[in-house]
């Protein structure tokens, strides 16, 4: 069942300010776990099932006022040499505003950390097909709120994503950084040793 706009009622309900606030809080909590996955060396797993879980990268950006460094996991789609992502909460999205203020960023991809540049292309003539590609490569995220980017017509998709902002990110150079993806991978060694020690002493105590 759809409304006059062609959107599922569940999607229109998600646009309610209270629901949007809940979604933001949920994504913040989820992002902490996603970032931990990357930092412990399992970033490669975020592309194992694009149709289900989507494709995920991490953007390193700088606060436009505070100058504080932030890391934000974001769904993306790769088209040619460039990467595309969107700010689904519109132009007031914090990380989006930071990137506009400081477009020289870094991104974490499956093959490591890259310096990159970002540009807002929300007014591009290719906005709709690129937006659809990003939403498809976001896996369950859009379908969870009632938007099916594969089945939606161009008119429906344009209505649903009217407030979204589309960014093009161009990777520049791959570089090794001590604070990049996998910087906490070393924690698995003491954890593994502790597990083996517990297993060994447990066997001896039987």
C-alpha positions in Angstrom: 0.0 0.0 0.0 1.3 3.5 -0.9 0.2 7.0 -0.4 -0.5 9.7 -3.0 3.2 10.4 -3.1 4.0 6.8 -4.1 5.8 6.2 -0.9 5.0 3.4 1.6 3.3 4.7 4.8 6.2 3.4 6.8 8.6 5.7 5.0 6.4 8.8 5.5 6.1 7.9 9.2 9.9 7.8 9.3 10.0 11.5 8.2 8.2 12.5 11.4 10.6 14.7 13.4 10.3 12.5 16.5 11.0 9.4 14.4 13.9 11.1 12.7 15.4 11.9 16.1 15.1 8.2 17.1 16.7 7.1 13.9 19.6 9.4 14.4 20.2 8.0 17.9 19.9 4.4 16.6 22.5 5.1 13.8 24.9 6.8 16.3 24.8 3.6 18.5 25.2 1.4 15.5 28.1 3.5 14.2 30.1 2.9 17.4 29.9 -0.9 16.7 30.7 -0.4 13.0 33.7 1.7 13.8 34.9 -1.0 16.3 34.6 -3.6 13.6 36.9 -1.5 11.4 39.4 -0.8 14.1 39.8 -4.4 15.2 40.7 -5.4 11.6 37.4 -6.7 10.3 36.6 -3.9 7.9 36.8 -6.3 5.0 33.6 -8.0 6.4 31.5 -4.9 5.7 31.3 -5.8 2.0 30.7 -9.5 2.3 26.9 -9.1 1.5 26.2 -5.8 -0.2 22.6 -6.7 -1.0 21.9 -7.3 2.6 24.2 -5.3 4.8 25.4 -2.8 2.2 28.9 -1.4 1.5 30.4 0.5 4.3 33.4 2.9 4.6 34.6 5.2 7.3 35.0 9.0 6.7 37.6 10.9 8.7 36.5 14.5 8.9 37.2 17.6 11.0 34.6 19.6 13.0 33.8 22.8 11.2 33.8 24.8 14.4 35.7 22.6 17.0 38.5 21.3 14.7 37.9 17.9 16.4 38.7 14.8 14.3 35.7 12.5 13.8 35.2 9.1 12.2 31.8 8.3 10.7 30.8 5.0 9.0 28.8 5.7 5.8 27.2 3.5 3.2 28.6 4.1 -0.3 28.6 3.0 -4.0 31.6 3.0 -6.3 31.1 4.1 -9.8 34.3 4.2 -11.8 37.2 5.8 -9.9 34.9 7.8 -7.7 32.8 6.9 -4.6 29.4 8.3 -3.9 27.6 8.6 -0.6 24.6 10.5 0.8 23.5 12.4 3.8 20.1 10.9 4.4 19.2 13.3 7.2 19.5 16.3 4.8 21.7 19.4 4.8 21.8 19.6 8.6 23.6 16.3 8.9 26.7 17.1 11.1 29.3 15.0 9.2 28.0 16.4 5.9 28.4 20.0 7.1 31.9 19.2 8.4 32.9 17.8 5.0 31.6 20.9 3.2 33.7 23.0 5.4 36.8 20.8 5.1 36.6 18.8 1.9 40.0 17.3 2.2 39.3 14.1 4.1 40.4 10.5 4.6 38.4 7.4 4.0 38.8 3.8 5.2 38.1 1.2 2.4 38.6 -2.5 2.3 42.1 -2.0 1.0 43.2 0.6 3.5 43.2 4.3 4.4 43.0 6.8 1.5 43.3 10.6 1.4 40.4 12.0 -0.6 38.5 15.0 -1.6 34.8 15.5 -1.3 32.3 17.6 -3.3 28.5 18.1 -3.0 26.9 17.1 -6.3 23.3 17.2 -5.2 22.4 19.4 -8.2 24.0 17.1 -10.7 22.0 15.9 -13.7 23.0 12.4 -12.7 21.6 12.8 -9.2 18.8 10.3 -9.5 20.7 7.3 -10.9 23.6 7.9 -8.5 21.2 8.2 -5.6 19.5 4.9 -6.6 22.9 3.2 -6.8 23.9 4.4 -3.4 20.6 3.3 -1.8 20.8 -0.1 -3.4 24.4 -0.5 -2.1 23.2 0.5 1.3 21.5 -2.9 1.7 18.7 -3.2 4.3 19.0 0.5 5.5 16.6 2.0 3.0 14.2 -0.9 2.9 14.0 -0.9 6.7 12.1 2.4 6.6 9.9 1.5 3.6 11.9 2.6 0.6 12.8 0.0 -2.0 15.3 1.7 -4.4 15.2 -1.2 -6.9 11.5 -1.1 -7.4 10.7 2.6 -6.8 9.9 4.7 -9.9 12.0 7.7 -10.7 9.2 10.0 -9.5 8.9 8.1 -6.2 12.6 8.1 -5.7 12.9 11.8 -6.4 10.2 12.5 -3.9 11.7 10.3 -1.2 15.2 11.7 -1.6 14.3 15.4 -2.1 16.1 16.4 1.1 19.1 14.0 0.7 22.5 15.4 -0.1 24.7 13.5 -2.6 28.5 13.6 -2.3 31.2 12.5 -4.7 34.4 11.4 -3.0 37.6 11.1 -5.1 40.3 8.9 -3.6 43.8 10.5 -4.0 46.4 8.3 -2.4 46.6 5.2 -0.3 48.6 5.6 2.9 49.5 3.8 6.0 48.5 5.5 9.3 48.9 4.3 12.8 45.3 5.4 13.6 43.8 3.9 10.5 41.7 0.7 9.9 43.0 -2.2 12.0 44.7 0.0 14.6 43.2 -2.2 17.4 43.8 -5.5 15.7 46.6 -6.2 18.2 44.0 -6.7 20.9 43.1 -10.1 19.5 46.6 -11.4 20.5 46.2 -11.0 24.3 42.6 -12.0 24.0 43.5 -15.2 22.1 46.3 -16.0 24.5 44.0 -15.5 27.5 41.4 -17.8 25.9 44.1 -20.5 25.2 45.4 -20.2 28.7 41.9 -20.6 30.2 41.2 -23.6 28.0 44.6 -25.2 28.9 44.2 -24.7 32.7 40.6 -25.8 32.4 41.6 -29.1 30.9 44.3 -29.7 33.4 41.9 -29.0 36.3 39.6 -31.8 35.2 
